[in-house]
């Protein structure tokens, strides 16, 4: 099975990905992880990517595509799940050309849908401990004593990534990039939407049901 997982930041992509990988024994290909690995290993691609990142620029599509194409070659026969890639229609087209060359196409795009307001609530309510890194939530995962870490009593803070303006910007970027991507895959009739504003176990069950029917056909 060759899957693409889409979902806004805060939609629970990480949790669902883990469940799918365990159940179907797929290779998990996260563009963020692969980029970090290439940089750490000091490969040619990693060095090129580093140069862009050092100058504060986005890593260009060609480099990301080449990196992911290499990583996909290591997938087991069971397949893979792409996480954080493709991010643009240009990347999706390049991936399809690459895959078609080997007679393999993306089978399904799993689209975790969630209301921006819900995501914003999840993210802006997060508080973390600057000392031990523990993460809490003002509504869903409260520390025993308000505003203080359970483990070490340090005063909790809101990370700058979780501030309302940053969250709004990340959501806006996500929609701007992803909507054309969903349209692109929709033309092939392989997009499956899931309501991610539910208990993660329910979302997982819905995903497994869809993947189960794909495996049978
Ligand atoms: Zn702590």
Boltz pocket constraint, residues with backbone or C-beta under 6 A from the ligand:
constraints:
  - pocket:
      binder: B
      contacts: [[A, 129], [A, 130], [A, 131], [A, 132], [A, 133], [A, 134], [A, 149], [A, 150], [A, 151], [A, 152], [A, 153], [A, 154]]
      max_distance: 6.0
